[in-house]
Amino acid sequence: MKRFALRWSVLSLVIAGTAYAAPRSRETVAPPARRVDKCARFAGEDAAALPIAAAFEMARCREKHGQITSAIASFESVAQRAGAARDRRSAARAVAARQRIVELTPRVGTIVVHANRVADVSIAIDEKSIDPARVGEAVRVDPGEHVVSASSPRHEYWATRVTVAAGEQVTASVPELREEIDPTYGAKSSVGFAIPESTPQTSPPGTDRPASATATAAPNTSAPRIIVGLGSTIALPVRSAAEGLAAVTSPSVSYALSRVTAVSARVPIVGMRSLERGNKVFVANPIVGVNSTWFVGSRWRLGLNGQVTIPVGHGADKGDVTIREVLATVRGSTQYVNYTGFGPSGSATFGLSHLSVGGRAGVTQFIRVRGSDVDKDALRTQLSGAATFGFSPSENALRAPVLFIAEARYLVWASDASPVRKDPDARDNLMGAVGARLRGRWGSGFAGGALTYAAAVDSPLVRYGYHTLDIDLELGF
């Protein structure tokens, strides 16, 4: 009996213990409260804009997180403002702030930047601009690697890396910035090459390809004022080689009128080969333009262009050119030699270190001047746009000598043009492109080249397996 009572007592204790432990299950026990970082509220704050007490607390937070240079600057602000106050509490904070400055100063280094020319030159340490009045003075920095850079409009970007230890002073000398060897080359498109600032007035729907290396901005007065270019496109627009192969070569020339404006002209020469029609060579409509480019600081490049075609090229009024042959004509199209086209376009590019992102938009108005028996549209209106991503191995993608790009291009007919009436898919066309550009000094001028591959993304061009290879060369003197 006693043994039974003992077993019953043990069983009762187990049941009671289980019931007591039940509230501690995962479903009912609340997680421990997170510790809130009081320093997070000071992120992005300026000590001068905070009350003295809050600025002192922010300085201590900066010190706690290892931002010694920022902490010293905050303590200096507190010491200056609190020293001017006449209450005891502010006086105590001023004394404490000065003490922290003395103790923290040996933990930072300094950089002294020397430059012969300060006017119109932006000097920065780690992309933070230095007041021109402080050039030549010691600037506090945290220990580690830092980038000292200098930039000026129409001049080449300069940068160097320095390593600073605690308590060490390093000197960086900015050389005389060289005039940009080729500001025009980098301004041709949203990232610098391969795409014209405005829609080629002689290109058929879906073939928004560049003029030959056509300059769109003027260099400095001592930089090259004349730029000659030669661009070639090889296009196989259909899956069957028997349908035809086309090559378009566009010689071009540009002349700088001022630091930001240039005039340009190019003449597309078209060569076609077809098993049905044989070989054919002709000159399409010449294109002239006025192009302007501005650099805004070291981050932005803006462009504004205008172009017009002169309808003196090969006459397509005989109707002897097929639509597939026209699709092959990228830099100059027989389809549009019966029209004069004109219109503006604009572009904007943002560069940050090795990367650049840009876009452009344009409108082209076509007016028929001949060939009414072939082309039934008296007017045609076309809109164009592009979005571009660029990468450069150097640290200034806007002015880099080497640039790689990926781009999406879009064209759409704003009017109900005859190509759209024949094929509704021809109203808009999307194309993708990848490529690379290289430029360098050549004597007192420059030489540059670009290679681009483009392919159709949607119909009707994708039905023909449309793709092109562009080769561009430029020479400035």
URSUL-V941543 format. One record per pair of residues at least 12 apart in sequence whose ideal C-beta (glycine too) atoms are under 8 Angstrom apart, sorted by the first residue. I is the first residue (numbers start at 1). GAP is how many residues later the second one is. Records with the same first field share a line. If there is no record, write none. Layout:
I: GAP  GAP
//
This chain:
38: 19  23
39: 19  22  25  26
42: 12  15  16  19  20
45: 13
47: 12  26  27  30  31
48: 29  33
52: 26  29  30  33  38  41
53: 40
55: 19  22  23  26
56: 18  19  22  26  37  40  41
58: 16
59: 12  15  16  18  19  38  41
62: 12
63: 37  41
66: 76
67: 75
68: 36  39  40  74
69: 39  71  72  73
71: 29  33
72: 28  29  32  33  36  68
73: 67
75: 22  23  25  26  29
76: 21  25
78: 15  16  19
79: 15  18  19  22
82: 12  15
106: 60  61
107: 36  59  60
108: 32  33  34  35  58  59
109: 31  32  33  34  55  56  57  58  59  60  61
110: 28  29  30  31  54  58  59  60
111: 14  27  28  30  35  37  51  53  58  59  60  61
112: 24  25  26  27  57  58  59  60
113: 12  17  22  23  26  35  58  59  60  61
114: 21  22  57  58  59  60
115: 20  21  35  58  59
116: 58  60
117: 59  60
118: 14  17
119: 13
120: 32  33
121: 29  30  31  53  56
122: 28  29  30  175  176
123: 12  25  26  27  51
124: 24  25  26
125: 14  16  21  22  23  24
126: 15  20  21
127: 20  22
138: 31
141: 23
143: 21  22  23
144: 19  20
145: 16  17  18  19
146: 15  16  17  18
147: 12  13  14  248
148: 12  13  14  24  26
149: 246
150: 24  27
151: 26  146  147  245
152: 25
153: 142
154: 25  26  29  65  66  69  105  141
155: 22  23  24  25  65
156: 21  22  23  24  25  243
157: 141  238  239  242
158: 16  17  19
159: 236  237
160: 12
179: 40  41  43  44
180: 39  40  43  219
181: 42  43  258  259  260  264  265  295
182: 37  41  42  257  264  266  292  294
183: 34  35  36  37  40  110  112  216
184: 31  32  33  34  35  43  70  72  78  109  292
185: 28  30  42  252  254  261  263  289  291
186: 115  212  213  214  217
187: 28  29  30  104  106  114  116
188: 22  25  26  27  28
189: 21  158  169  171  197  199
190: 157  158  159  168  169  170  196  197  198  217
191: 158  165  167  197  198  199  206  212  214  216
192: 157  164  198  206  208  211  213  245
193: 17  20  210  212  242  244  257  259  279
194: 16  211  213  239  241  243  256  258  276  278
195: 13  14  15  165  191  193  212  214  238
196: 14  15  18  20  109  111  149
197: 19  94  106  107  108  148  149  150  163  165
198: 91  107  108  109  145  146  147  164  166  186
199: 144  146  163  164  165  183  185  212
200: 87  131  132
201: 84  86  106  107  108  135  138  139  140  141  142  163  165
202: 66  82  83  85  107  111  129  130  131  134  135  139
203: 126  127  128  129  130  133
204: 122  123  125  129  131  132  215
205: 177  206  208  212  214  221  222  224
206: 121  205  220  223  225  250  254  255  260
207: 120  122  123  126  222  224  254  259  261
208: 176  178  201  202  203  221  223
209: 24  121  122  245  259  261
210: 21  121  242  260  262
211: 20  39  41  53  55  76  120
212: 17  18  19  20  37  38  39  40  54  119  260
213: 14  16  17  18  39  235  237  259  260  261
214: 15  38  40  50  52  75  77
215: 12  14  39  41  47  49  76  259
216: 38  46  48  73  75  76  77  87  89
217: 43  44  45  74  75  76  86
218: 38  39  40  41  42  43  44
219: 37  40  257
220: 39
221: 38
223: 33  253
224: 32  220  221  222  252  253
225: 30  31
226: 27  28  29  30  250  251
227: 26  27  28  29  35  247  248  249
228: 23  24  25  26  246  247
229: 21  22  23  24  25  37  243  244  245  246
230: 19  20  21  22  242  243
231: 18  19  21  100  239  240  241  242
232: 15  16  17  18  238  239  240
233: 14  15  16  97  98  235  236  237  238
234: 12  13  234  235
235: 12  13  92  93  94  95  231  232  233  234
236: 92  229  231
237: 87  90  91  224  227  228  229
238: 86  89  226  227  228
239: 225  226
242: 33  34
243: 31  81  221
244: 28  29  30  31  32  33  78  80  81  84
245: 27  28  29  83
246: 24  25  26  27  79  82  83  84
247: 23  24
248: 20  21  22  23  81  82  83  84
249: 19  20  22  82
250: 16  17  18  19  81  82
251: 15  16  18
252: 12  13  14  15
253: 12  13
254: 37
260: 32  33  34
261: 29  30  31
262: 28  29  30
263: 25  26  27  28
264: 24  25  26  27
265: 21  22  23  24
266: 20  21
267: 16  17  19  20  65
268: 15  16  17  18  19  45  61  63  64
269: 12  13  14  15  63
270: 12  13  14  44  59  61  62  64
272: 53  56  57
274: 48  51
277: 43  45  48
282: 31  32  52
283: 30  31  49
284: 29  30  45  47  48  49  50  52  53
285: 24  25  26  27  28  47  51  52  55
286: 23  24  26  27
287: 20  21  22  23
288: 19  20  22
289: 16  17  18  19
290: 15  16
291: 12  13  14  15
292: 12  13
295: 103
298: 53  98  100
299: 51  52  53  99
300: 48  49  50  51
301: 46  47  48  50  57  97
302: 44  45  46  47
303: 43  44  45  57
304: 40  41  42
305: 39  40  41  42  57
306: 36  37  38  39
307: 34  35  36  38
308: 32  33  34
309: 27  30  31  32  33
310: 30
311: 26  27  28  29  58  59
313: 19  21  24
314: 20  23
315: 22  23  55  56
316: 18  19  21  22  55  58
317: 21  53  54  56  57
318: 56
319: 54  55
321: 13  14
323: 12
324: 140
327: 134  137  139
330: 138  140
336: 30
337: 34
338: 30  31  32  33  36  37
339: 27  28  29  30  36  41
340: 26  27  29
341: 23  24  25  26
342: 22  23
343: 19  20  21  22
344: 18  19
345: 15  16  17  18  39
346: 14  15  16
347: 12  13  14
348: 12
349: 39  49
351: 45  46  47
352: 45
353: 42  43  44
354: 37  38  39  40  41  43
355: 34  35  36  37  42
356: 32  33  34  35  36  41  42  47
357: 31  32  33
358: 29  30  32
359: 26  27  28  29
360: 24  25  26  28
361: 22  23  24
362: 21  22  23
363: 18  19  20  21  51
364: 17  18  19  20
365: 14  15  16
366: 13  14  15  16
367: 12
375: 43
376: 42
377: 38  40  41
379: 36
380: 33  35  37
381: 32  33  34
382: 29  30  31  32  33
383: 28  29  30  31
384: 25  26  27  28
385: 24  25
386: 21  22  23  24
387: 20  21
388: 17  18  19  20
389: 16  17  18
390: 13  14  15
391: 12  13  14
392: 12
401: 37  38  39
402: 34  35  36
403: 33  34
404: 30  31  32
405: 28  29  30  31  32
406: 26  27  28
407: 25  26  27
408: 22  23  24  25  49
409: 21  22  23  24  45
410: 18  19  20  21
411: 17  18
412: 15  16  17
413: 13  14  15
423: 37
425: 33  34  35
426: 34
428: 30
429: 27  29  31  32
430: 26  27  28
431: 23  24  25  26  30
432: 22  23  25
433: 19  20  21  22
434: 18  19
435: 15  16  17  18  35
436: 14  15
437: 12  13
438: 12
439: 35
442: 33  34
443: 34
444: 33
445: 30  31  32
446: 28  29  30
447: 26  27  28  29
448: 24  25  26  27  28
449: 22  23  24  25
450: 20  21  22
451: 18  19  20  21
452: 17  18  20
453: 14  15  16  17
454: 13  14  16
455: 12  13
//
